[in-house]
Amino acid sequence: MKELPDKELKYYVCCYGDYEYAKSYDENIVLTMEHTIAEGDPYCSRVLHDTRVNWKLEHPSKEFWDSFNPEELKSI
């Protein structure tokens, strides 16, 4: 999809399903995603928020995502 010039179209094609899945999973779940590979970022920053626990949908900072290393979590 790199060759496609329309970032918005790439975003919809690649990410629409994520939002639809989150909505269908539970009505209290809200997905936020500020960074996506489809829009040229090096990662997708998907976060599922449960509004029964917290209504304030705070997405982690760019610094958090830039330093995030899931390999480190495997040893915990």
N, C-alpha and C positions, 0 to 999 in steps of 0.2 A: 504494500500500500504506500510505500515511500514515494512512488512516482506520482500519486494523485496530488494535485496542487491544492485541493479544497480541504483545509484542516477541519472545518466544521462537519463536512460530510464524513470524513474519516472518523471523527469523534462519535458521531451518531452510529455509524456502522459497528465500530468496535466497543462502544460503551453502553449503548441503549439497553442491551440485555442485562447488564449489571444492575441498572436502576430498576428494570422490570422485575428481576429476581428478588431484589431487596423488598420491593413493594408486595410481591406475592408471598414472601416468606412470613411476614407478620406486619400488620398495619402500624405497629409501634416502631418499626425499624425504618430509619432514614439513612440513605447512603450519601456521603459527601465525597467528592473527588476533585481536588484542585489541580492536580498534575496528572497528565496522561501521556503515554507513549504516542498515542495517535495524534496528539497535538505538538509532538516534538520534544517532550520532556524525557529524561532518561528512565523514568519509572511512572507507575500509576499509584497514586496516593489514595487508595480506597479506604474509607472508614465507615463501618456500620455503627450507627448510634441507636441506642434503645431509649426512646423518649419516656418510657415508664421509669427509667433510672435518672435521666438527665435531659431536660428540655433545651438546655443551652448547647447548641451544636457547634462545638469548638473543634476545628480541624487542626491537627498538629502543624507546627511551623515547618517551613521549608528546611530549616536547619535540622529539625528532627529527622525528616525524610532523607536528607543528604547524608546524615551520619548513621542511618538505620542499617543494621547488618543482621539479617535473619539467621545467618550461620551461627552467630554468637548465642542465640536463644536456644539452639539445639543442645547446648551443654548445661542448661539450667534444669 
